Amino acid sequence: MRECASTMLNGRKLATFRRQLLGWFREFQRDLPWRRTTDPYRIWLSEIMLQQTRVAAAIPYYERFLQRFPDVHALAAAPQEEVLRLWSGLGYYGRARNLQKAAQQIVAKHQGTFPSSEADLLRLPGIGNYTAAAILSMAFGEKFAVLDGNVARVLARLGAIRGDLRESQHWQELQETADLLLEPKSPGDGNQAMMELGATLCTPKSPQCLLCPVAQFCEGRRLGIAESLPEKRKKRATVEVTLAAAVFADGKRQTLLFPPPKNTKEKASADHVPTLVSRMWHFPTLSLAGEPAGKLSAFLRKLMPGAASRNWRLVPAGKVRHAVTYRAITLLPFLIKVQRLPRVPGARQVPLGDISSLPVSNLTRKVARAALAAAASVPAKY
Ligand code: SF4
């Protein structure tokens, strides 16, 4: 890649590369809501949402979020529960928590004005090199080149780079190349052009080289190896996780959800609840090894000692599968029909068909759907 950057692409060739890439972007770019603004708050929000979410899925969330939190002050002042509710369904909720913490720091330390220096941005939670470069270039016109997996793939193909791109020396070289290729007069558009190329033409599978505005500079294409780049990284082995969840339902199909722990003390006392579910409002859930219904019963007696005398019947409500990074989760929901829901401090009663009135994870939604389906076929017997 160093060869591509410093010798193949210098002088006039470099200027041609930048001009062709930028010209293509300006003519063919997708019309995305965050491309109609230079407001750093909006650009930041879009970049955080897009970290683990596809563009089409992120757009409605982005618009709803901005309607409720139009600026950094509104986000900083909101109850965390509301922020998480508007994030609910996007997953990776640490992003939403960091977003709000950063907004609070911007209000407290920068009087609500978005920082425009790299050092100040990097001090904010959830902002790393990539996000800082995106904000600095797109909102403030500063020459900072972005580098993420998408851009790295394009650069690896352009320079026919083999090996693990995340290995630090490779990554450093890729960053230098991205810096060199970036159009200095329009760094925001230059970055977006590179990202757009990766998202629309130089895609992970089957790059569309015939339509590519910089195909003549592409070493991977010339060697016929573009499609096999970047080389695969070693995958972390999948870990199988089995969980069981209790879904109470009274005659009006109200159910019981438990809150996420508020502080470290509560987290420590809730350590029997898998963190996969406990960070949002959740059904009583535990990790399993062995016979699920008996273990769940014992767990419920411990969780709700006042209600322990009830002779609940646990009805299996199918099986829910869910994947989070390297974990393959099998969750066994058990429906418990009751006349009256147990009263548990901190827990809330919500309609089973509308659990999204609280911030819940996608896994909890799937459990609710499975329990609703089972509720329709299981007669009430308390
Ligand atoms: S020529 Fe093909 S492989 Fe090379 S950058 Fe363009 S789309 Fe990617």
Boltz pocket constraint, residues with backbone or C-beta under 6 A from the ligand:
constraints:
  - pocket:
      binder: B
      contacts: [[A, 154], [A, 157], [A, 158], [A, 201], [A, 202], [A, 203], [A, 207], [A, 208], [A, 209], [A, 210], [A, 212], [A, 213], [A, 214], [A, 215], [A, 216], [A, 218], [A, 220], [A, 221], [A, 226]]
      max_distance: 6.0
